[in-house]
Amino acid sequence: MPDRAADDLRAQENVADTRDRRDSRWDEHRRTRREQLVQATLAAVSRHGAGVGMDEIAAEAGTSKTVVYRHFADRAELYVAVCNRVAAQLLPKLRDAMESSGHPRGMVAAAIDTYLTFIEADPELYRFVVDQQTLDRPTTDPLTSLSDLIGAQVAAAISVTLQQGGHDPAPAAPWGHGVVGMVRAAADWWLRAERPMLRGELAAHLTDLAWAGLSGVVTIPEAPSKEDK
C-alpha cells in the first residue's frame, strides 16, 4: 500500500508538472501573439492613418477580428498596449538626450528636439495615441501617464542642477511638468496646423521660451565657451 500511495503521489506530481509546462507554453504564446498584434497595429496605423479600424488591423496581422479579440478584450485594451509600446520607445530616447549634454540648456534643447523628432517620424501614430474618440469605452489616458513620466525625468534633471547651484530643489517638479505640458501643447498645435514651420525651428522657439523661464527665476551658470577651455 505505501508503494502504491507513493506511485499515486508521483503520478499527481507528473500531471501537475505537465499542466504547468502547458500553461507556461500558452502564456508565452499569448505574450508573443499580443506583441505581434501590437506590431501589426503600428503598421496598420502607418498604412491607414490614426482612424484605422479593427478590420484593417486584423488584415495587417493576417488574421480575423475574432482572433484579435481573443487576445485583447476590446479596442481600448489594444490601444493601451500600443501606448505602452510607444512609451517604451520614447522614454529611453529622452533619457539619452538629456544625458547627452552637461548643461541644463543643452538638456532642455535635446529633450525637446527628441520629442518633436519622435512625433515627426510618425505623426499618424501620435494622433492615434492622442485621439480616443474611436475607443469602445473610456480609458485612462496613457499619454497623460507618459507625460507624467517625462515630466518626472525633466524634474529630476532640474533638481540636480538646482542642488549643484546651491538652490532649493522644491520648484523642480512644477517646472519640469510645466515644460513638458508646454511642449506637448505646442506639438499638438504643430500637427493640427500641418507643421507650418520646420521641426528645428519649433524646437528652437520652445527651447528659448523654456530656458528664458528657467534661467529667469534662478541663476544657472552657462556652459563654458571653447575659449575658456
N, C-alpha and C positions, 0 to 999 in steps of 0.2 A: 504493500500500500504506500509506504513512504516513497518508493521509487516512482510509482505512478503519479503521486502528488507532485513530485519534482518534475516529472515529464510534462504534466499539465501546466506547471508554472513556466517552464521553458517555452512551451508552445504559446502561452499567452504573451510572453515577452517577445517572441518572434513575430507574432501577429501585430503587437503594438509597434515594434520596430519597423515592420513593413509599412504600416499605416503612416508612421512618422515620416519615412522616406518618401512615400507617395504624396503626403501633404506638403513636404518640403519642395518636391519637384513641381507641384502645382503652384505653390506660392512663387517660385522662381519664374515659372512660365507666365504667371499673371503679371508679375512685375515687368518682365520683358515685353509682353504684349501691350501693357499700358504705355511703356516708353515708346514703342513703335507707333502707337496711335497718337501720342503727343507729337511725335516727329511728323507723322502724316498730316496732323492738323496744321503744323507750322508750314508745311509745303502747300497745303490747300489754301491757307491764308495768303501766301505769296502769289499763288496762281489766280485765286478768285477774289481776293480783297477781304477787308475786315468783316463784311457781311456774309461770309461763307456759310453755307448751310450744312447740316449733318449729312445730307446725301453726297455732297462734294467731298466732305471729309472721309466718309466711308469709301467712296470711289478711289480717292488718293491712297487709302490704306489697302485697296484691293479686297475689300470685304463688304459686308452689309451693315446697315444701321443696327440690326439686331445684335450683331457681334460687338459693335461699339458699345451698345448699352449693356452688354453682358459684363464689360469691364469698367464702365462709368455709368453711374446711376442715371445721370441726365447731362444735359449740355453744361449746366453750371459746374458740375464736378470736373468735367473735361476742361472747362475754362480755367478753373483754379489750378489744375495740373499744368496747363500751358503757362500761366502766370508764374508758377513756381520755377518752371524751366527758364523763363526769361530772367527771373531774379538770380538764379544760379549762374547765368551767363554774365549778367551785368555787374553784380556786386564785386567779383574779383577784379574786373576791369577798372572799376572806380577806385578800388583799394590800391591797385598797382599805380594808377595815375597819380593819386595823392602822395604815394611814396616815391614818385619819380623826381620830386623837387624838394629841396631842403628849405625853401622859403614859402611862407604862407600864401603869398600872391600866386606863386607858381603852382601850389597845390590847388588853389581855387580855379585857376585857369585850366589846368589839366583835367580836373574833375568835370567842369562844365563842358569842355570840348569833348570829353569821352562820352558823356551822357548824350549830347547832341549827335555825335557820330553814330552812336548805337541806334538812335531814332532814325537818322537819315538813311542808314543802311537798309532798314525795313520799316518804312512808315506805316504800311498796312498792318504789320504785326503790332506796332504801338497802338494804332487805332483799335485793333481787336481787343487789346488788353484794357484800354481806357473805356471802351463802349460796352455797357452791359445790357443794352436795350433788347438784344436778341436772346437773352437767357430765359430758361424755363421758369426760374424762380429767382428772387433777390438773393444775393450772396454778399458776404463781406468783401469789400473792395481790396483785392490783393495789391493793387497799385498803391493804395494808401499805406499798406503794410510795407511795401517796398520803399516808398518814400520815407517812412519812419526809419527803416534800416539804413538808408543812405544818409538821412539826417543825423543818425547816431554816429555814423562814420565821420561825417564832416565835423560834428560837435566834438568828437574825441580829438581830432587833429587840432581844432581851435583851442581846446582845453590845454593840450600840451604846449602850444605856442604861448598862451597866456601865462601859464605857470613858469615857463622858461624866462618870460619877461618880467616875472615878479608880480603878476597881476592876479586878481581874483578870478578863478575859472568858472564861477557861477553863471556868467552870461553865455557860456559856450553852447549850452543846449538850445536856448531860444534862437541864438544867432545861427547855429548850424541848421536847424529845421527851417528857419526863415529863409536862408539862402536856397535850400532845396525847393521850398514852395515857390519862390520867385522863378527859379529856373524851370520848374515844371509848368507853371502858368505861361511863361514866355514860349516854351517849346510847344505847348498846345496851340497857342495863337499862331506860331510859325507854321505849323502844319495846316491849320484851318485856312490860313491866308495863302496857301500854296507856296510857301517858302519865298517870300518877297526879297530876301537877302541871302547871301551866301552863309553857310554854316559858320565859317570862320569869323565873319563879320558879327553875327549874332553872339557867338561865344565871346568875342572881344568886348562887345557892348555890355553883356551880362557880367563879365569879369570886372570891367571898370566900375559898374554900379555896385557890385558886391564888395569890391575892395575899398571903394570910397566909403561905404558904410562901415566896414570893419575897421579900417585904419582911422576913420574919423572919430571913433569913440575910445580907441586905445592906441597908444603909440607902439608900433611894431617896427623894429629895425628893418630897413631894406636889405636885400641881398647885396653882398659886396660886388663892386664892379670888377671888371677884368684888370683895370689899372691898379686896384687895391690889392690884388692877389700877388 
